């Protein structure tokens, strides 16, 4: 049984994207003692501009964390959880592809 190389790359991007998102959100929380959240963009000024990469690359983790908490605390419908998970997976695949491309550029240099 052969697996298409494109499918392997997509799976690799998905896994790397989720791992990087979790690592980035955890590192932010470690260094600032605040949870990473989409509200970082509401700070305004230079703080909001500096937090854009953090929010963009940690978004899959933030989406899933907020979705699971919303399901447990507020009892959100299951189809909402599935939709949010799909969005997080697609976002993770895109950000994982960017991370992989950056890693390939660094290794080649």
Secondary structure, 3 states (H helix, E strand, C coil): CCCCHHHHHHHHHHHHHHHHHHHHHHHHHHHHCCCCCHHHHHHCHHHHHHHHHHHHHHHHHHHHHHHHHHHHHCCCCHHHHHHHHHHHHHHHHHHHHHHHHHHHHHHHC
